[in-house]
Amino acid sequence: MAGNPNSIIVFGPSPDSYYISHGRRHFVEQMSPAFTNHAKTDLNISVSRWTSCDLTLSSVHFNGDISRDMRDHINGANGKCAAEFASFPDTNNPGHYSVKGKNHTLNAILPSYFIERLQTMRREVHNFDAVLTGMLFGKGKTNIILLEDGFSADLDGTEFPSPEHPLYKVLVEFSTPGDGWCLDRGSTLCFYDSRFFFLKFKRPGQNMIRMRWNLPKDVEAKFDALQQLAQQPEEQMALMQEDQMTMNLAHTRMVCGHYLGGLHG
């Protein structure tokens, strides 16, 4: 819906490294020069649905240091299917990644622990590759498999000493059988501290998003400031105008595409 603020949060390698956005505004601190430049010049908050980074802060949208296989998956080049979603595990190996393709295939180069988990899920979940929407990775072995009608969390036991752990409590809240909550790809987990996360829950076929987060104090304060700013009437009006311009541009491109297709037909 036009005028409905979108939120994106990306954790860097430490509490003073992050990207936070809500509505039309953002904060970016101590991220890589390439990511920072992208955030300031090209990242459209309203239409961006997810942003993934590895431990080197290389955003999959633009960085040239990621592996050639990953670039091919993202761009749909050299016989690879274009990516719907990409993510990276908690590892310093830039060759490790998970890519969900637009043709429903999963392409992953991951440590054996994650591969074994995917193989188990494939045996247990009917039509797994079709209903899989992606994977989220957190600190250590923590990961969440995203499905069209739910999610499956696997938490690193060394990081979750009790049921009072913030992430554990939120996942339990949305895991009631029959409730039908799944996780949006705009969710993110933190690599350096398992207590920090930003999750977007939704139900299939519905537009309503319920957000839950636990953030470092400075990040929390700036996110709160962005949310308050977005409530100002002038910001709401400006956001609606920007969203409308984006929708008009997308419609124009679609119409031109159909017209050109008709000419070549």
Sequence and secondary structure as in RCSB ss.txt:
>XXXX:A:sequence
MAGNPNSIIVFGPSPDSYYISHGRRHFVEQMSPAFTNHAKTDLNISVSRWTSCDLTLSSVHFNGDISRDMRDHIN
GANGKCAAEFASFPDTNNPGHYSVKGKNHTLNAILPSYFIERLQTMRREVHNFDAVLTGMLFGKGKTNIILLEDG
FSADLDGTEFPSPEHPLYKVLVEFSTPGDGWCLDRGSTLCFYDSRFFFLKFKRPGQNMIRMRWNLPKDVEAKFDA
LQQLAQQPEEQMALMQEDQMTMNLAHTRMVCGHYLGGLHG
>XXXX:A:secstr
 TT   EEEEE SSTT EEEEETTEEEEES  HHHHHHHHHT  TTT     B TT  BTTT SSS HHHHHHHH
T TT   EEEEE  SSS TT EEEEETTS EEEE  HHHHHHHHHHHHHSTTHHHHEEEEEE STT EEEEETTE
EEEE  TTT  STT HHHHHHHHT  TTS  EE TT EE SS TT EEEEEE TT   EEEEEE  HHHHHHHHH
HHHHHTSHHHHHHHHHHHHHHHHHHHHHHHHHHHHHHHH 
